[in-house]
């Protein structure tokens, strides 16, 4: 392993974030993308596009570790953490200096860094204190800083002097950009020739789509206009669709934001969506193990398989699954707290809880219309999905939802009188079974029936739809 990673700002990621430990099986793609990035040199900017919940941050952290192991100086910037800043230029500049300096380990490099810092300081000065910004500040009515720019405001009444000032500031900024680019290129050569590191330097920028729209745009402008130089390449991870919305928020809904982004990105590459099952299995599901909560039916399937089948049937995206599991977690915590207060073990039909959460999120009529003697449900988006070979997901959903509803059954008592019995469903009476059902189907219905026997049991609380509905409406406030 290269020693470079031990000098890096996020050296601990070599233990926590590597592609060898990636449960989304993205190592091959990570190696491909690393090869692609280091094949570029002059200010190349790559957009890594991935939807919310697709694992962009985890991927970028692993890419960071991989590039450092390959002996490439690598810088990681979390744009969201610096969103409070008004000046993206200062954020990128300071992170470049701080993180690259870690790879230069002797005093002989001080002269190079002093020159680079001087040029960056000049660039910041020319960018932040320009005449246009000063006039804008004063005319906005802001008190802070107004006194300091009075000499500049005086120039407004002297057009010739104002023109000279603007021209001078512009020339200084252009020269500062040239100096910064040249200085960074020299640093890159020093890292290669003196420290025997590989070029290009790779700068990874994350969470840009979470930032304020104006900040996101300014960050892109900073990267493209100030730091596009020989020896540096950039990879910026975004939900590009969301970033387009942010740009439209600034420039108007009719603005061609996608075409606008092409000004800043040389290429765009999509982060492959993980398989739903792989994604779910990569998540921390320890919240399922709560005191006083009994989940069913799980005798023939893991929780992850239930979520995967339902997510596929309802065509959930990664973002939907992530939010769904947060809500399941909240509901189960409520159930565990109820057990602590009442002493009653909570029996929860977990697929019914998941279906209810999906119905509530999508405003399905069945969520509110379901009730005693009315075990209705809205069919999932994809009715071709099966639970097992002889049980479709539609029939599976119908079964789990029926087991949350009390039914009034007419029968004759021992004297031949008509009477009404209130009970939960019975699979032999309420569902059609094939002549030779397979083992998975049989276990599924047996598990439903076995847990239904706990209805009205001592120290036991078997949840009915009214209980699910109440807690789902509370969890529905989680976004």
N, C-alpha and C positions, 0 to 999 in steps of 0.2 A: 504493500500500500504506500502511496506517495505520502511524504511527510507534510506536503502542502496543506492537506486537510486539517492537520493538527494545529496549524497557525491561523486558520480561518476564524472569522467571527462566530460562525455557527458550527464549530468543530464537533459539538455533541451530536450533530445529525448523522455522523458516520456510524453511530450506534443505534439511532432510532429511525433513520430514514435512508434506506438503501433499496435498490430494486430487488436485491436478493430476498428481502423480507416483504416485498410488495404483494399483498393478498389479492390485488386486482390483476396480477400477471402481466404487468406492463414493462418488464425488463427489456424485452426485445424492442418494443417501441421506444423506450428510453435510450437504448443504444443507437437506434436509427436516428433519433432526433439529435443526440449528441454529435454523431458523425456529421450530420447535416449542418449544424451550427458551426462547428469548428472548421468546416470547409469554407466558411465565409470570412471576410476580413474587414473590408472598408465600411464601417458604420452600418452594417446590415441590421435591419430591424425585423424580427419575426413575430407575428401575432399567433399565439397558441390559443385557439378558440375552444372553449368548453362551457357547457351550460352549468348553471348553479347546481352544486351537488355532484358534479362529475369527477371531483377529486383533483382540481387544478393545483391547489396549494400542496397537497401531498406529493403530486407528481413533480412540481418544481423543486421541492426540497430534496427529493431523491435525485433529480437531475443535477442539483447543486453538488451533492456528495459525489456523484459519478464524475463530473467534470473536474473536481478537485483531485480525485484519485487518478485522473488522467494527466495531472500536472498542469491544468489550465487555471490561471488565476480567475476566480469566480466571485461575483458580488451579488448579494441577494437584497432586494429592497421591497419592503411591504408598504405599498403606496397608501393603504388604508390607515396604517399607524401614523403616517405623517399628514393625514388629511386636514389636521388642525392648522397646518402651516399655510401661510398665504403665498409662499414662494416655492414652487416645485423645483426651481433651479437650485436653490440652496440645499434642498433635500438630496437631490441626485449628486450634487457636487460634494457635499459633506460625506455621504456614504461611500462614494468612490475613493475619496482621500483616506477615510478611516479604514476601510476594508482592504484597500490595496497596500497601504502602508504596513499592514500586518505581514505581508509577504516579503518586505524588504527589511532585513534583520541586522543591518550594520549602519554605522554612522556615515559611511561614504555616500549613502543615498540621500542624505539630508539636503544636499544642494539641489538635487532634482526635485525633491518635494517642495522645497522653499519656492522654487521657480513656479512650479505648478500651482501652489496655493496663491502666489502673487497674481498669476494670470486669472485664476478663478475668482479671486477677490475683485479684480478689476471688472470682470464680466458681471459679477453680482452688482457692483456699484453702478455700472452703466445701465443695467437692466432695471434696477429697482428705483433709482433716483432720476430717471429720465424726465424731461420737461413735460411730456404728455401726461405722465402719471401724477406729477405734482399739481398741474392745473386741474386735473380731474378730481383730485383729493380736495382741493380748496373749494371748487365750485359745487361739490356735493354737500357742503355745509358741515363737514366734519371738523370739529375744533382741533383734535389732536394733530399736531404737525403743521398747522396753518401758519404759525409764526415763522417756522423754519423755512418756509417756501415763499415768504413775502418778497425776497429779492427776485425770485423767478417770476412771480406774478407781475412784478413791476415791468418785466419785459413785454408783457402783453400790449402795453400801450406804446411800445417801441418795436414795430414790426421788423425792422431791419436787424435789430439786436436779437429778437426772438428767432428769426430765421437762422442767424449765425449760431445761436445756442443749440437749436435742434440739429443743425448740420454737424456741429462739433460732437454732440452726444451720439449721433448716429455713427459717425466715423470712429469714435472711441469704442462703441459696442462692436462694430464690425471687426476692428483690430483685436479686441479682446477675444472674440470668437476664434479668430485665426490663431491667436497665441495659445488659447486653451487647447485647441485641437492639436497643434504642433507639440505642445508640452505633454499631452497624454500619449501621443505617438512615441515621444522620446522615452516616457516611462515604460511603455510596452516593450521597446527595444531593450531597455535596461533589464527588465524582468527576464527577457529571453537570453540576452548575451551574458549578463553578470550572474543571474540566479538560475540560469538554465531551465527556465519555465517555458511552457508551450504557449504559443499564441494561436488564436486571439484571446484577449481578455473577454470573458462572457459576463454580461450583466443581466440578471433575471429580475423582472419587476412583476409583482403579484398584487392581486386585489384591486386593480385599477377600476374595475367596473363597480366597485362598492363606494367609490369616492364621489364627492360633489361633482356634478357635470362640468362646471367651469374648471375645477382642479384637474379632472381627468384630461380635458383638452389641453390645458397648459402643460401637463406632464409629458404628453405626446410631443408637443411642440419643442419642449426643452430637449428631449432625447434626440429628435430628428435634426434640429437646427444647431444645437450647441455641442453635442457629443458624438455626432456622426464622423468618425475619424478612423484612420488606419490602425488596425490592431484591436479594435473594440467591436463586439457584436452584441445585440440586445435581443432578448426573448421576453415578450410581454404577454402574460396570461390574462385573458379576459373572457367574460361571456359577451361575445361581440354583439349579439342581438341586444343585450341590455345596454351595452356601451352606445349603440346606435340610438337607443331611446334617450340616453343622457344627452347626446349631441343634439337631438331634435328639441329637447327641453331648452336648449340655449338658442338654437338657430331657427326653430319653428318646425311644425309637423310636416311641412312640405319639403323640407330640406333633404337632399340626397346624402344621408349620413354615411352610408356604406361606401359610396364613391369618395366621400371626404376622407374616410379612414385610409384609403389607398395612398393618400399623400404621405402618410406616416409609416406604413408598413410595406416593406419590400415584398413579403410573402405572408400568406395566412395558412395555417395548418390546423386541422381539427383534431382535438384530443379524442380518441375513440371512446365511445360510451362503453363502460364495462357491462358485461352480462348482468342482468338483474340478480340472478342467484349468486354470482361472484361478489357483486356489490354488497348484498345483504350479509353474506357470510363474512365479509370484511369488517362489519360493524360490531361495536361493543353491545352485546345483548344481555349484559349482566343484570340489567334492570328487571329481567323476568323472574329473578330469584328473590322474591320478597316474602317476608314472613306473613303467614295467614292468608295467602292467596293461592288457590288451586286452579290451574289453567287446564282447560280441556277443549276439544278432543285432541290429544297429542300422542295417543298410543301408537299410531302408525305413521306419524309425520313430525318432523321437527318444526319449530316455530318459523324458522327461516323459509322452509318449503311452503308453509301456509301463506306467508307474506308474498313470496315469489309468485305463487299461482294466482293469488288475488290481484297483485299488482299487474300481472300480465293480462288478466281478464278485464280489468278496469283501465288498462293502458296508462298506468301511472308512469311519470317521469322520475328521474333520480331525486329531483327536488321534492316531488310529492311523497316519495317513500320516506325521505329524511324527515319531513314534517309529520307524516303519519306516525312514525315510530316515536317521535318526541311526544305526540299526543297519547299514544298507547302507554308510554312511560308515565305520563301525568295521571292517567286514569288508574293505572295499577298502584301508583303511590297512594292515591285516594282510597283505593280498596284496602291496602295494607293498613292505612291509618284508621279505617273503619273497624278492622279486626282488632286493633289495639284498644279502641274505645269500647267496643261491644262484646269482645270475646268470641265473636262468630267468625269462623273460617269462611272466606268469600270464594264462592265457586263461580268462575267466570268462563263463559264460552268465548274463547279468544278470537276465533274467526268472526263471530257475530259482532264483537266489539270493533274489529277492524272494518267490517262491512258498514257498520253504523257510522263510523268516523268518515268513511269515504262518502256515504250518502249525505251526511251533514255538510261536508265540504262542497259537494256538488249540487246541493239543494234538491235532492231527489224527493219526490212527493211521498214515497214510502216511508221516509224517516218520520214524518209527522202523522201519516195516516195509519201506520201499523199500530195494532192494539189488540185487546182481547177478542178472540174469535176472528181476527183479521190479520193473519201472518203474511201479509203481502211483501213483495220486494220488487225492485226494478232490476231488470236483467242487466248484466255487465256489458261493457262496450263490445267485447269480443266473445261471442257465444260459441265460438269453435274450440275454446280451450277446455280441456278435460282435467278432472282431478285424478282420475285413474281410468283404466280402459273401459269400464262400464259405468262411469259416473261423471257426467259433465259438470263444469263449474257452475252452471246455472242451477242444476239439481243440488249440488253441494251447498250453494248459498241458500237455496230454499230450505234445505234441511236444517242448517245451523240457525237460521232466523226463526224457523218454526219452533225450535226448542227454547225460544225466549218468550213464547206466547202461551197463555192459558186458553184452553179450548173447552167449551161447554158441550158435553156429549150426552145425548139422550139415550136412556136404557130403561129396562124394566127391573124393578126390585124383586125381592123374593116372593112378594105377594102379587106380582104381575102388574103393579102400578107403574106408570111412567114417571121417571125421575131424571134429574139432570146431575151429571157428575162433571166437576171441574177438574181438569187434569192437563198435564203436558202431553205432547204427541207420543205416539208409540210407533216405532218404525215399521213394525209388521202391519199395522192398521193404516198408517197415514202416508206411506211411501210405497211406490212400486219397486219390487225387487226382481232382478232377472232370475231365471230358474237356477242358474249356477253362478252366483255372485263371486267375484274374485276376493282374495284374502284382504286386500286393502279396503275395499268397500265394506266388507263384513266388520272389520275392526273399527272402522269409522262409526258405523251405526251402533255398534256395541258400546263404544266409548260414550257416545251421546246418551244412550239409555242408562248406562251405569251411573253417570253423574246426575242425570235427572232424578234418580232415586233419592238424592240428597235434598230435594225440594221439601221444605218444612221439617227437615231433620234437626235434631237437637244440636245447638251450638254451631249451626251451619246456615249460611245465607246463599241460596241459589239465586243468581241474578235473573230477573225477568226484564222484558224490554223497557219497562218504566225506569229501572235502575240504570241500564245502559244509556237511555236517552238523557237522563239527568246529568250524568257525569260527562257524556260526550258534548253536551251543550256548554258545559263549563270549560272543557278542554278545547272547544272550538275557538276560544279566544286566543289560543296560542298560534302565532303565525311564524 
